[in-house]
Amino acid sequence: MNIVDAHHHVWDLSVRDQEWIRGRAMAPIRRSFGIEDLAPLARAAGVRATVLVQTVCAAEETPELLALAAADNLVAGVVGWTDLTAPDIADTLAALIELPGGDRLVGVRHQVQSEPDPRWLLRPDVLRGLAAVAEAGLAYDLVVLPHQLPAAAGAAARLPGLTFVLDHLGKPPVTSAGPGPWSRAVRALAAHPNTVCKLSGLVTEADRSSWTVAGLRPWADIVLEAFGPDRLMFGSDWPVCNLAADYAEVLDAARALTGRLGDQERRAVFEATATRVYRL
């Protein structure tokens, strides 16, 4: 089975600082990571294509990521960043698509998790920007915390023509006693047919030093039931995953969490959903 890794990052600290990887907890990944670091890991794992996702809210980053995609066939898609609230967002997206590698632009993302307003996604200027993303034929990646999921569901309801891709299951409280409000909120989001979810990021939401597949299974089972395999896609979240597990371990965990599925359902999770949603 061919595998698409629908979520990974790269960054070069000599080009731009990554403030989010400061502090002792992030020390293991506070260095530069490039496609040349990922390529042998992906090849060994049977990954044929990847989706490269933005890390900072800086307009300069997206052209850089597109150029990387243009230079390496491993990267089949790029989820970039642009200011959703800018009046000229449609023109900006059109200009990005015309850049070298612009044909690999498949989506847009913003660090909504850092926005203090839990209803940020429902602001009129943000909804206008999201409509422009849909008009450009792109998807929108949601990097949100559990308390922001209701606003994500509201945006999905208001914009049925835009595909919303939930990153990292909406960052569930894996170390807590149970799914609780996150479960209800993620099911409400999944009720909208224009939403999909990435099976990604669980190992770093869990106890990074002692996570187990059994401990991750309840959370994975909820999104498998809520979205179904045809709206679920695997993502490594490399190199962030290195805080808890290496690339092969993350992929092995995803295989174990989907081991009860049939062959076609597993193909959806590991290849077909990402290929369809991101038009790879």
Order of alpha helices (4+ residues) and beta strands (2+ residues): beta-alpha-beta-alpha-beta-alpha-beta-alpha-beta-alpha-beta-alpha-beta-alpha-alpha-beta-alpha-alpha-alpha
